[in-house]
Amino acid sequence: VLCILLFIGAMGKSAQLGLHTWLPDAMEGPTPVSALIHAATMVTAGVFMVCRLSPMFVTSPVAMDFVTFIGAATCFFAGTVGTTQWDIKRVIAYSTCSQLGYMFFAAGVGAFSAAMFHLFTHAFFKALLFLGAGSVIHAMHHEQDMRYYGGLRTRIPLTFWAMLIGTLAITGVGIVDLFGFAGFYSKDAILEAAYARGSEIGNFAFWAGIFVAFLTSFYSWRLMFLTFWGKPRWADSEHIQHAVHHGADEPDEGNPPSQESAGHDETHHVPHSAHGDGTAGYHPHESPVPMLVALVGLSIGAALAGFVFDEAFMGAERGVAFWSGSLVFDPHLIHAMHAAPVWVKWSPFVVMAAGLLIAWMAYIRNPKLPEAFVGQFGVLYKFVFNKWYFDELYDLIFVRPAFWIGRLLWKGGDVGIIDRFGPNGVAWTIAQGTRVAKRVQSGYLTSYALVMLLGLVAAVSWVMVR
């Protein structure tokens, strides 16, 4: 029970299924903050806690199975939602939620070192993807809807290459026993561990992870194709129209451009009607050098971190010395992972290639294919696009009852009791008293004489009675 309660706390911290709804809304903040939160600080803290408490968790098979199930379910949920989002930052946000699910179900099957390895590699490529998305948004005058991107590969080439490396890392591109990007080593280790565990929940996590690897590849390459390939679709963007017609990005003469306006030029004033190429006369420029330096450093980590640190994190011999008892490290599980069948080792690569191929067919070869899919499976698409209606469900179960209880306490408690017998009641009593006093103080001598007479009679009567 203690382990499950601790994990529920980690679920809220790491946006696992049921306590995940805050994560997409957190994307409204600045992109560098999103990169920091998603890559290496807040959302990964729950995974870190579970791994550090692994000696406690391994004593409870029920808690381990619970962690595995929630991680795999979160992985699947976020992977499906990520395939339908249009906001570039929300796609990456749901990919974070999905990757955290990988980490948790790795911990649930006992591969705590694999969970920490994926946490480590994820920090590089997720920060790279977020900062790369920030560079794209910067170049597109704060536009975040990928439907209004396209053709940016040649306009912002350094950002393109950085995002490409991040995509290769998160989708796990690599060749077994040769070389791979960061996610190739850590994600494959998680899937092999789930298979090697040999339990029913482990098999469930393995197949869920394989399917989500396909979804990850699809939505990651979907993001790349919509953003960097195809024809420009900028003309329909309100942000771009604002930049073109209002000259929002043109600095004053003699003054340097502001941070908001950096990277754009005076050609924005060309009327939209003068351009039939979808650009509306807008010319996105590459981000400033300080932004690109961060992308270069993270690109190196996203490309090489898995290859360099694989043996330290996951080696059967070196792993024992590397972790030094800081978490539960199971050499027997590591050996079982290495002995996994060839098809298990190659399955992630196959589904990654399938996701890439389908994304290419849907967004490059035949761009009308997604529209046809939505027309054919409209109910399914709407369900996934609306995030499985978790927001609406929580509004019905929690928000509306909370408002009803609040109104009840306000009307019955605050207004009906506190105000009635408190300030309002005191004010009413004073008002009634003033009305009585007002009648007594009429200003007529006869009234005063009558009162005096009555008082005298009362006083005499009281004396006589005594």
Secondary structure, 3 states (H helix, E strand, C coil): CHHHHHHHHHHHHCCCCCCCCHHHHHHHCCHHHHHHHHHCCCCCHHHHHHHHCHHHHCCCHHHHHHHHHHHHHHHHHHHHHHCCCCEHHHHHHHHHHHHHHHHHHHHHCCCHHHHHHHHHHHHHHHHHHHHHHHHHHHHCCCCCEHHHCCCCCCCCHHHHHHHHHHHHHHCCCEECCCEECHHHHHHHHHHHHHHHHCCHHHHHHHHHHHHHHHHHHHHHHHHHHHHHCCCCCHHHCHHHHHHHHHCCCCCCCCCCCCCCCCCCCHHHHCCHHHCCCCCCCCCCCCCCHHHHHHHHHHHHHHHHHHHHHHHHHHCCCHHHHHHCCCCCCCHHHHHHHHCCCHHHHHHHHHHHHHHHHHHHHHHHHCCCHHHHHHHHCHHHHHHHHCHHHHHHHHHHHHHHHHHHHHHHHHHHHHHHHHHHHCHHHHHHHHHHHHHHHHHHCCCCHHHHHHHHHHHHHHHHHHHHHC
